[in-house]
Amino acid sequence: MKRPNVTKVVLAYSGGLDTSIIVPWLRQNYGCEVICYCADVGQAEETDGLEEKALASGASKCIVDDLREEFVRDYLFPLFQSGAIYERTYLLGTSIARPLIAKGQVLAAGREGADGVAHGCTGKGNDQVRFELTYMALNPQLKIIAPWREWNIQSREDAIEYAEEHNVPVAATRKSIYSRDRNSLHISHEGGMLEEPWNEPEEEMYQLSTAPEQAPDEAEYVVIGFEAGIPISVNGTHMSPFQLLTTLNKLGGKHGVGRVDLVENRLVGMKSRGVYETPGGTILRTAHQGLEQITLDRDTLHYKDVVAHRYAELVYNGQWFAPLREAIDAFVQSTQRNVTGEVRLKLFKGNAMLVGRRAPQSLYREDFATFGASEVYHQADAEGFIKLFGLPMKVHALVKKQQG
């Protein structure tokens, strides 16, 4: 494969094993200047010492963008409004961050006059698609370099060996070899002993959540306020998007909420196992669904569930900047106008249980729902409705009977 000619490349850089070894590899194999780019989407301590490490690895510059508020406000909150979830349990924590990181990388390439971008995604994973679709959507002129599809490094063990040969310090070791991704929404764990789907995850692997059996023996209540489908407060205190999610992560983690063990279908065709910790996101999803129960009419709620499935596929497949995602978002936003109110949940031993909801525009009316007399509904009215609703089934049965 002929390599493109590039003079300056902006590398999506995390400081982890894969991207750490890419810096010297790019300089040796492409003879180009390397600028490291890190989008801070809530990795916490993972950004500490990043610039020094990048420069020591041979980069000419390291850019760290604080995108935490933008990530939660413009990506996570719309995701929760949509109700999207992938393959029944995955709240899309890694998937949803990639378009924002890649967007920041493209903008940095424009500012720095770079003619290429690079990422550290493996040739077997989903992230390579997510990054490159974003590059193509936002600046198709940029040349794309994916080292994992070029070099002869085939495993994390090979990558560790390469790092040792080039004196690149990395956190991963042969003893603890999980591949992790962390942001404001979650942390994911892959690889190592998890590659055998029968193995139970080691408790010491978890980083955001307490084991449910070790969580407090007393339940804790939390009230979340929403305005037009957007969470704005926790227990009556208004917070910024990032602050609100951080608060719920701590609460949920304390009670062991949000652990998911999933064998999922990757976009590239294979199955993979991932273990996810999403404490605050699990609480928000449960709360938002609870508020929609009383503020959306039946047809809108049911159709929104259909749309959510497609929305989840678009996010998982890296098509955040696709016209269809933007069109679905317009529909979702129109459904959220009356999703304003409060939701109360009880956190206990790994569970976030919905126990109360109220809203100014609630469609739930106790006087209508009661089994007693009502001004707008008479129980005798149901007879005619049932006859008409069941007419197709009745006709079908009569025809079958006539045919013997």
Sequence and secondary structure as in RCSB ss.txt:
>XXXX:A:sequence
MKRPNVTKVVLAYSGGLDTSIIVPWLRQNYGCEVICYCADVGQAEETDGLEEKALASGASKCIVDDLREEFVRDY
LFPLFQSGAIYERTYLLGTSIARPLIAKGQVLAAGREGADGVAHGCTGKGNDQVRFELTYMALNPQLKIIAPWRE
WNIQSREDAIEYAEEHNVPVAATRKSIYSRDRNSLHISHEGGMLEEPWNEPEEEMYQLSTAPEQAPDEAEYVVIG
FEAGIPISVNGTHMSPFQLLTTLNKLGGKHGVGRVDLVENRLVGMKSRGVYETPGGTILRTAHQGLEQITLDRDT
LHYKDVVAHRYAELVYNGQWFAPLREAIDAFVQSTQRNVTGEVRLKLFKGNAMLVGRRAPQSLYREDFATFGASE
VYHQADAEGFIKLFGLPMKVHALVKKQQG
>XXXX:A:secstr
      SEEEEE  SSHHHHHHHHHHHHHH  EEEEEEEESS GGGGTTHHHHHHHTT SEEEEEE HHHHIIII
IHHHHHHT  BTTTB  HHHHHHHHHHHHHHHHHHHHT SEEE    TTSSHHHHHHHHHHHH TTSEEE GGGT
SS  SHHHHHHHHHHTT   S  SSS  EEEE SS EEEESGGGGSTTS   GGG SS   GGGS SS EEEEEE
EETTEEEEETTEE  HHHHHHHHHHHHHHTT  EEEEEEE TTS EEEEEEE HHHHHHHHHHHHHHHHHS HHH
HHHHHHHHHHHHHHHHTT TTSHHHHHHHHHHHHHTTT  EEEEEEEETTEEEEEEEE TT    HHHHSSS  S
S  TTHHHHHHHHHTHHHHHHHHHHHHT 
